[in-house]
């Protein structure tokens, strides 16, 4: 029976995280029943090569690059309270600001303190110049980043992370959620999840000798390496399988749970690790 404990714990935590991410509220007694939404639109100039910083406690963040010289923000404020009038009153007290300091633009929210059975959620949809660095975080919500050139630093506790067509260093992690990175052009990648699958696919434009560190505790890792990759490889799982389509020259003892070796003679480095899950690399 002891061998089943990690699986039971994993399923229970996934269920709890699903409730949190999806915004489900379990009402007990006189819980929130009315909902009010308000949209705020903001705009500020943003020089190419600048950094956008956006954080929220409850809500999602979407940031996309475009042919523009401005930062355009659409903030959706969602309030739950016992009555719609009270929810609307709370929403009117929320203010969103764009604060420029040097080449950094911060999206900031001022929120009132609320009593029990009331909640405030703020989600952002942001458009920035293509050449923009991104720093974003959410406690309960997903992050979606697309079509930018610059470094990315992103964290969420309960939610998924998606990076699509990002050209630059990527450092993203989540506690409960999956991570998908597609068509990325990043020579340095650090991705981590505690409970979630990870899927990484590089663009054909990325340099062959990349450095990638990918890890999850409970989840599978699917990794599509850059074409012509050469360098060190380390693959490890505690309870799962390893499948590789790449010709790895193994160093030391051959194991079904751990592979250490090299591909070619380059300076790249791949480290893919999971505890409860399988690894596939091609």
N, C-alpha and C positions, 0 to 999 in steps of 0.2 A: 504493500500500500504506500510506503514512503516514497517510492519512485513516482507516484502520481501527484505528489504535492506540488511540484513546480508547475505542472500543467494546469492543475486546478487554480493555483494562484494566478497564473498568467491569464486564464479565461476570466476570472473574477475581476482582475484589474482592467482588462480590455473592456469589459462591460461597463465598469464605472467610468472609464475614460470616454467611452462612447457617449454616455449620458452627458458628461461635461462638455465635450466638443460640440455635440449636436444642439446644445442649448436647452435640453430637456430639464424641466423643473418638476420635482416631486412635491406636490402641494400637501402640506400637513396643517390641518386646522384652517385658519384664515390666511392662507397663502396668497401671493399675487394672482390676480385674475384679469386685470386690465392692462393693456399694452398701448404705448404711444411711441411713434417714431417721428424723428425730425432729421432733416438733411441740411447740412451746411456746406457751402462751396467756397473754397479759398484759392487764391492765386498769388504767387510771388515769383519774381525773377530768380533764376537759378543758373549760375554760370556753369558751362561744361567743365567736368572734372571735379565738381563739388561733391559734398556728402549729404545725403538725406537721412535723418534720424526719425523714426516713428515707433512709438510704443503704446500698447493698450493692455489693460488688465483682462477685460472680457470683450472679445471681438476679433475679427479677422483683419488681415492687412494684405492688400494687393498693390504691388508696385511694378509699373511697366515703363520701359523706355520708349521714347518717340522723338520725332524730329521737331523739337520745340526748344525755346530758350527760357521756359517757365516751369515752375512746379505747380501742378493743378491737383487740388485735394478735394475729394468728395467724402465727407464724414457723415456716417449714418449713426444717429444716436437713438438707441432703443431703451425705453424705460418701462419697467413693470412695477405696478403698485396696486393697492386694493381697488382704486377707482381710476377711471380715465382722466378725470380732472386733475387728480394728484400726480399721475404719471406725466401729464402735459406740463404741470407746474415745475416738476423736477427737471424735465428736459430743457425748459427755458433757462434754467440756472447753469447749464453746461455751456462752457465757452471753449472754442477751439482757436488756437493761435499758431501762426507760422513765425518762428523766431530765428532770424539770421545772425550768426556770429562768424565772422570771417567767411570761409568757404563751406560752412556747415549750416544747413537749414533744419531746424527741429520742429516737428509737429507736436504741439503740446495741448493737453486738455485740462481745463479746470473744472472739477466736479464738486457738487455739494455732498456733505455727509448725509447718508440716508439711514432711516430706521430699519428694523427688521421687516422682512417680507417686502422689501423694495430692492430693485436692482437697476444698475446702469450698464449698458453695453455700448461700446463705441467701435465701429468698424471703419476702416479707411480704404479708399481706392485712390491711388496716387499715380500721376503721370509725370515723368521727369525726363530731362535730356538723356539721350542714350549713354553718353559718357558721364555716368554718375555712380559714386560709391553708395552702398546701401547698408544701413544699420537698423535692424528692426527687431521687435520682440512683442510677444503676447503671452499672457499667462494661460488663458483659455481661448484658443482660436487658431485657425490655420493661417499659414503664410504662403503667398504665391508671388514669385519674382520672375519677371520675364524681360528679355530683349534689352539688357543693359551691358555696358562695358565698364568694368571697375570692380573693386572687391565687394564681396557680400559677407556680412555677418548677421546671422539670423538665429533666434531662439524662441521656442514656445514650449510650455510645459505640457499642455494638453491640446494637441492638434497636429495636423500634417504639414509638411513643408514641400513646396514644389519650386524647382529652379529650371527654367526653360530658356535656352539660348543666352546663357550668361558667359561673358568673356572677361575673366579675371579670377583672382583667388576666391575660393568659396570656403566658408566656415559656418556650418549650420548644425543645429542639434535640437532634438525634441525628447521629452520624457515618454510621452504616450502618443504615438502616431507614426505613420509611414513617411518616408522621404523619397521623392522622385527627382532626379536631376537628368534632364534630357538635352541633347545637342549642346553640351557645355564645352567651352573652350577655356579650360582652367589647367594651368600647369601645377597648381597646388590645391589639393582638395582635402578637407577634413569634415567628415559627416558622422553623426552619432545619434542613435536612438536607443532608449532603454527597452521599450515595448513597441516594436513595429518593423515592418519589412523595409528594405532599402533597395532601390533600383537606380543604377548609375549607367548612363550612356553618353559617351563622348562624341563630339563632332569630329568629322574627318579633318578639320582644320587645326586641331589641337596638336602641339608638339608631341613627338613620340615618347620622350623621356619625362613623363609626368611623375609627380609624387602624390599618392593618395592614401589616406588613412580612413578606413570605413569600419564602423563597429556597431553592433546591436546586441543586446542581451537576449531578447526573446523575439526572433524574427529571422527571415531569410535575406540573403544578400545576392542580388543579381547584378553582375558587373560586366559591362562591355568596355574593354580596354581600348586605348587609341590604336589605330592601325600602325603596325611596326614597332610596338612598344618593346623596349629593352631595359632590363634592370633587375633588381632584387624583388622577390615575391615571397610573401608570408600569408598563408591561408590557415585558419584554425577554427574549429568548432568543437564544442564539448559533447553535444547531443544532436547530431545531424550528419549530413553527408557533404562531400566536396566533389564537384565536377568541374573539370577544366578542359577547354578546347585549345589551350595554348601549350606549346612545347616547353615545359618547365624542366630544367636540369636540376634534379633534386639533390640536396646536400644532406648527408646523414641518413638516419633511419627512415624508411618509407612507412607512412601511417595513413590510415583512412580518415583520421581526424585532424591531421596537421601536415602541411606541406611547406617546406622551406627550400628555396632554390633560386635559380636565375633564368632569365630569358635573354639570350644574347649577351652583350658585353657593355651595355649602356649604364647610365647613372640614375635611371628611374627607380622608383620604389613603390610597391603595392603592398598594403597591409589590410587584409580583410578578415575580421574576426566576429564570431557570434557564439553565444553559449547554447541556446536552444533554437536551432535553425540550421538550414543548409546553405551552402555557398556554391554559386555557379559563376564561372568566369569564362569569357570568350573574347 
